Amino acid sequence: MGRYATISVKIPAELKEELRRRGIKVADVVREALRRAVAEARLRELEGELEEIAPLLERMPLDFVVRSIKEDRDRR
């Protein structure tokens, strides 16, 4: 994460005050929430791709899949 971007969000003043009183670091909470949102979006995208290729995978023999994975690992 060499480069950073700044974001801004408006929240009720009461919420900001409560966050301050409780010692909650807003930046940390926002960073984590954004990381989770991106991870969830990636997961949904991968699930969609998996649904598309599932019929192809079902037709592949399991021993072929296992052998292919082992061969790929051996090449690394």
N, C-alpha and C positions, 0 to 999 in steps of 0.2 A: 504494500500500500504506500507507494512513494508519493503519489499525488493525492490531494484531498480536494473536496468540493464542499462548499458551505450550503446548508439548507436552512430555511427559516419556517417556523410554524407558529401560528397564533393559538394561544390557549387562554382560558379564563384566568384572570388575575388570582382568584382564590386557589385555583389548582397550582399555579406557580408558587404561591406562598406556602401551600401545604407541602409541596415537593421540597422547598427550601427548609421548612421546619423539620421534616423527617430526614433530611440529609441525603435525599435521593439525587444522584447525579443524572440529570436529564440527558446529557450527551451519551452516557453509557447505555441508558435505557433505550434511547432512539437508535443508536448503532446496533444493539442486539435485536431490536424489533425489525429493523431493516434487513439485517442478515437473515433472520428467520423468514421474513416475507420472501426474500429472494430464493432461499432454499426450498420453501414450499412451492414457489412458482416453478422452479427447476424440476422438482419432484412431479408436479402435475404434468409438466411437459414430457418427462420421461415416461410416465404412466401412459400418456396418450400415444407415444411412439411405440411402447411395448404392445399396446392393444392393436396397433396396426400390423406389427410383425408376428404377433402371437400365432396366427394360423400357419405361418411358415415354420415357426419353431416347433409346433405340434407335429409337423410332418417329418421333422428331422429325427433320425434314430439317436437315442441317448448316448450310445457308445461313440457315435461320430462327434457329438458335442463334447464329451469328456476327452476324447483323443485330441480334438482341436484345441481345447483349453490347455492341455498338457504340453502340446507342441508350441503353443504361443509362449507359455511360461519358460520352456527350455531355451527359446530364442533370446530371452532377456539376459 
